[in-house]
Every structure is written in C-alpha cells, then in structure tokens.
Amino acid sequence: MVSKIKSISTSAVLACLAFNANAESLNIEKYQQAERKLGKHTENLVFGTVERPSWTENNTLIYQSNTEQGKQFFLIDAVTKVKRLAFNHQKLASALARITDQEVNQKKLPFSRFDFIAEQLILLKIDDESYQCNIDNYLCKLSKNAVKNDELVAPNGEQAVFIRKHNLWLRNLIDNSEKQLTTDGIENFGYATNNAGWVRGKKPVVKWSPDSKKLTTFKHDGRNVGEMGIVSTAVGHPKIDVWKYPLPGDENIFKIQRVVINIAQASVVVLDMPADDHRSTITDHVAGRDGSLLDVDWSSDSSNFAFVSSTRDHKTATLKIADAITGKVRTVFTETAQSFFESGVSGISWKYLDKTNEFIWFSQRSNWGHLYLVDAETGNIKNQITKGDWTVLELLNVNQETGKLIFSGSGKEGGDPYFHYLYSISKDGSDLTLLTPEKKHHRITLNKNAKYFLDRVSTPNQPETSSIRSTSSKTSFIVEQMDITKLTATGWQPPTPFIVKDRNNEHDIYGLMYKPSDFNASKSYPVVNYLYPGPQVGSIRGRHFRTARGDNQAIAELGFIVIEIDALGTPGRSKSFHEFYYQNMGDSGIPDQVAAIKQLANKHNWIDSTRVGIWGHSGGGFASTRALLTYPDFYSVAVSQAGNHDNRNYADEWGEKYHGVLVKNEDGSTNYDSQANQLIVDNLKGKLLIAHGTTDTNVPPYNTLIVVEALIAANKDFDMLMLPNRGHGFARKPYMMRKRWDYFVQHLMALTPPKEFTFSK
C-alpha cells in the first residue's frame, strides 16, 4: 500500500512537472504566425501599388506595381491619361534567361538587376518590336555604356565623372572614352572624396552645371584627421580596415577646399575663400543620396552658382555666390541659430533665383519652418512668404518666370501634424493654395516641369490611392487603387494610431500601437516599446500605409502590445519641439516614452505596465540601454543593438550638431558626460542584451565595448552578442530578430521560446 501511494505520488509529481513544462513554453506556432506578419510575406499580398515612381521629360510617369502577374512596369501619360505596360515583361525575362541560363518565370524574373535594366530600356524607348528584333544587342550596349555605381552622370546624359587615384576623371558614355580632369589629388587630399567618417562611398561628390560643361566640387582634406580601424574575423590574418573618421572634440576635422572644373579645358579654379568645414545645412554629410554635392545651386546660364558654408558647430549658415570663371566669391546673407541651423525638414529648401537676383530662404526663426524672399544683392529680406504655426517641409520647385513656388508642408490642416500636404504660393506670399485636399498623408512625386504630380494618399491604417494631379487646377485621375483583400483575408490588421501627452502634459504626442491578431481584452499583455530617438528622424518614419513596419506586428503576434511614438526631440513640427534635448542627448525623448505607456495603461486595463521591455538600433540602441539605466524601475528588459553609447566615439558631424562642441572642464569632466551610458551602469537592474556587429563602420563596435567594459567593472550581469563580420544593418536580419524575440519572450513573459526557430526562406 505504501509503495502504491509512493508510486501515485511520483506519477502525480511527474505529471505536474510535465504540465508546468508545457505551460512555460511558447508554442512554435506563435513564432510561425509572427513570421507571417513580416514584410517579405505581407507585401506580396497587396496589389495596385505604385513603387519607384519617376517622370520623363514628356509628362510620362514610370512606375512599378505589384500585380497578380508579378512586378510590372507601367507608363502613363499625364495629359492623355493613357496607361500601358512599359514593355513586354515576358519577352524581356526570356531574353535575360538566355543570357543567364536561368529558368524563365514571369512572376519571378530571372535576373537580379531586372528592375535597373527595365528602367534603362524604358528610357531608351525600346518597344516590343525591338525585343523581337535584337534585344540581346540592346542589353549588350546597355551593359557597356550604362552609368556605373561609382560614377555621377551629367545633366546631358552623355558623360559621367568618377574618381581614380584621388583625381577626377570623365567618361564619355557614348564612345566609352576617358579623360583626366585633375592631376594634383593625393591620398587624404583628393578630389570629390566621398567620406564623412561614418559613411564612405566610391561615387564622387560633385554638382554639375545645367549645361554639363562645368562642375563644382572640392578637395577633401583629411591629412590631419584621426583614424578609425575595424578588424575582420577569420582563420589566419584578418583584414584591417583603417580610414579617416573625425570625432567630436578632435582638433582637426575634414575640410573641403571648393573648386570649379571646366570640362573642355580640364582646368581647375580654386574658389577665392578659405576651406570650409565638412558640413551641410540638412544632414551629417555634404553628399546627397545620389552623390551630388549638397547646398549648391547653379544659375540657369551656368555662369555662377550659389552655395552655403556652415560652421563646425552647425549654428551659422552663410549664403554665397561664386563666379564659375574667376572663382571670386561674394557673401550675401548669414543666419545663426542658438542650437543648430537647418535649411529644411525633408530636404534642402533654399533656392537661387538668378533671373531676378533673389533667393528663397528657409528659416525657423519664428519657431516654425517658413520661406523668405531675400535680395541677392543686399542680403535683405524682402518679405516672408509663408507664415503660421505650421511648417514648410521642403521647397520642391520655383518658377522664376511666374514666381510660383510649390512646396510640401505639415501641421496647417489640423489633425495629425505628421501628415504631409502639397501647396503652391506666389513668392510675394499671396495665393497660398492647398493642392492635396484629403486629410491624409500625401507622398508627392513632382514631375520635371512642375505641371503634374503623383499623389499617393493613405494613412497608417487606410490603403493607398495613387493619382496624377495638376498643380494649376483641381483635375486629377486615379492611377492605381491599392487592393489589400488577400492581405486582410490572412487576419492581418493595421496598427492603431493614438494620441497622448508628453512628460509635461503640454504637447500632443502621436504614436502607433500593435496588438496580437488574436487579441483578448480580458487578458493582460506585457509591452515592447520600439524607439528611435532621432533627432534627425523619429520612430515611426512616415504616416503612409504599410503592410509591415519592421517586425512590430510580428512581435505583437507573440503576445505583446508594441508601442512606438515620435517623442520630443524629433523633427517635423516646431523648432522648439525638435531641439528639445539639444546639448542633452541623454534625454532622447525617453521620459515621453514612459509617459505614453503609463497613459495608455491607465486607459486600457489589458496593458501591463509592470512588464515593459524596450529595444532599438543605432541611436535606438543607445536609447534602449539609456532607458533601462535611467528608468530601472519601469523598464525591466532591453535589447540594445549597434548603439552609439557615447558620441565622443561617434561621428563629429552628428554629436557636434545635436550635443554641441566638446567642452572639457578643469575637473576632467565634459559636457558629453550627460549622454555617456558607461557612466551610469551602476543603475542596471533589469535584463540587458547588448549587440553589435564587429565590422560596423558606421557605429564602430567600440561604442558598445566601452559600456561592456564598464558593466564588467561594476560586476553587473548582462548578455552580449557580437556578430562577427557584420556591419551596421543587422537590425532585422533573421538571427538577430530571433534572438530579440526570444529575449522578450523569456524575460517579459517568463516563457521558454521555441529552440532555434528558423525563418522560412
């Protein structure tokens, strides 16, 4: 009897243990369900999209759309409204298959650069008959003479410049001949060098004149600039990458000696002025996304050009005009901001009106971003063009003959201040006209003569309608209507927009909330807070419709409420809102994140504010660690990726713009101590997973290792993941994403995640 009782007791214990083990594991189906919410799965379920739009000279819109037949290119005439396939996609696929010996499939076109080749063929006006005749010859010609990744093409499309051994060269795109333009470039003092420290490129940084006969660029002086080094992981000798990378407080930073190059004579004229600091008025590089030199605007006759010189501390911008023949420089206008000067929100928004000897100038002197008309001779402001408690985002076009301006703006129409709208106005400030009436978010692509624009209209939870509209009348017609039927049939749901107050109960703060598709209001859900603190962008990055915003919905599917907001310190609203934590980047809007979650928890009893995790990448990697250390009783888990944990270890242009020039005090402290995470590691209470790529050339891994060193010295428990031979872009790569999901499941839910979950290909 006794033994039977013992046997029953043992069985009961084993059964209980088995039950607890099952209860403590998260079913793998949850991970599979979460994966299905990632963009690689959801985007293919939406049709009627308009992607990669561009305009030709003859008012024709080219765009790519996801259709039932796969990705297809279309042409649509803005005047006749006629829409057609850009070419026979199957014939092109077949031709490419012959070249690559791959199987033909119209839905999965067999060439990695199909999109690029398709666009080039459209521009070459290749029609169906050409495909039937001799497509292979066209592809061969295209391959030989197409612009290369390290070249910047001239406006005439017939020539391009590139860098060879620190000098600038010209390639004729018609006959493939080459010509050397400069001869005195040397290592660390070469022409058009594309290096901002945190980012490097092979494409030259120049600004072509409209007639393609001249260009302006610079000699990039890094001779006395400090170096950064990255070491690869390998069996045997590693690769060592060493390059110039200035840091805040360095005595020497990059300088640019401005020049003009005459193409025909291959002559170089040095501008009659000292070298400028390597600064622009809009970003932390002097090169735009296409490689062109920022803050330069040529006259229409190519005889002179205007440009802006910015000081190292980003506070002062000086507008100048240079003679393209003599190199003589004249100063027109200077503006100084107390924090940092910017010439636009979405893009540089000053313009040289050479025909009337005027400038359009963007300024936030009224606390709001507005346009002003400036006399180019005297430098006096003639009149303020736009006014009010709202902001101009970007000046898109100026018609010098009519004086009509077209620009994007936000905050004027009421409702969500992050919705973008398009306007026109006369340069004297009269006739302000709203061109996009729907109270939604408008993504604008203006055509080359500014007569028409593509307007993609949506909200975070309403699919997109794409139309072509006129800038001079109210006429419009629909190009594509997004169809999300197949997407919603899977149980997909959009995020929920919400509004809360900031930490001081002064400003409305806008955010998005993600809930599990099997949400049950009777349950209590832990919170995952995704953040990117800015200051150059916020967490949400655009209010247009998306089928997935990173892995936010995927994380929610695991059983979390995911919350993201654009906190104080992010752009797109007033100047005071944007510069809120200037000289105090340790703030990073984190108190607003906490305030938002508390307000939402007070409103919704299914939000458990006692179980809150946070994660971010890059600036968000810094801020997630910062949140765990500054609010140790609120945040209990953080996943911190590729963080710039102390901006003394990061690019000078970033830190000196948003935190100020480094000041060292007599006691050894500095003004940068207030943002250095390694100095407050004693506050750590919760669970921290800190991760970095070992070959990250944007945010070098030493940014993380200085925090790791301090954590070890403080005898703190933490988890670290160093990703060998990974650069900066690992935020949502499968392994890191899985580890992040696992970490929140394990430490916020107290459940065991499925072992080594593998994402589908």
Secondary structure, DSSP 8 states (H G I E B T S, - for coil): -HHHHHHHHHHHHHHHHHHHHHHTB--HHHHHHHHTTSHHHHGGG-BS--EEEEE-TTSEEEEEEEETTEEEEEEEETTT--EEESS-HHHHHHHHHHHHT----SSS-S-TTHHHHHHHHHHTT--HHHHHHHHHHHHHHHHHHS--TT-EE-TTSSEEEEEETTEEEEEETTT--EEE--S--BTTEEET-EE-SS-EESS--BEE-TTSSEEEEEEEE-TT--EEEEE---SSS--EEEEE---TT-S---EEEEEEEETTTTEEEE-SS--EES--SSSSSSB-TTSBBSSEEE-TTSSEEEEEEE-TTS-EEEEEEEETTT--EEEEEEEE-SS---S-SSS---EEETTTTEEEEEE-TTSS-EEEEEETTT--EEEE---SSSEEEEEEEEETTTTEEEEEEESSSSS-TT--EEEEEETTS---EES--SSSEEEEEE-TTSSEEEEEEEETTEEEEEEEEESSSS-EEEEEE-B-HHHHTTT----EEEEEE-TTS-SEEEEEEE--TT--TTS-EEEEEE----SSS-SS---S--S-STTHHHHHHTT-EEEEE--TT-SSS-HHHHTTTTT-TTTTTHHHHHHHHHHHHHH-TTEEEEEEEEEEETHHHHHHHHHHHH-TTT--EEEEES---SGGGS-HHHHHHHT-S--B-TTS-BTTGGG-GGGGGGG--SEEEEEEETT-SSS-THHHHHHHHHHHHTT---EEEEETT--S--TTSHHHHHHHHHHHHHHHS--B--TT-----
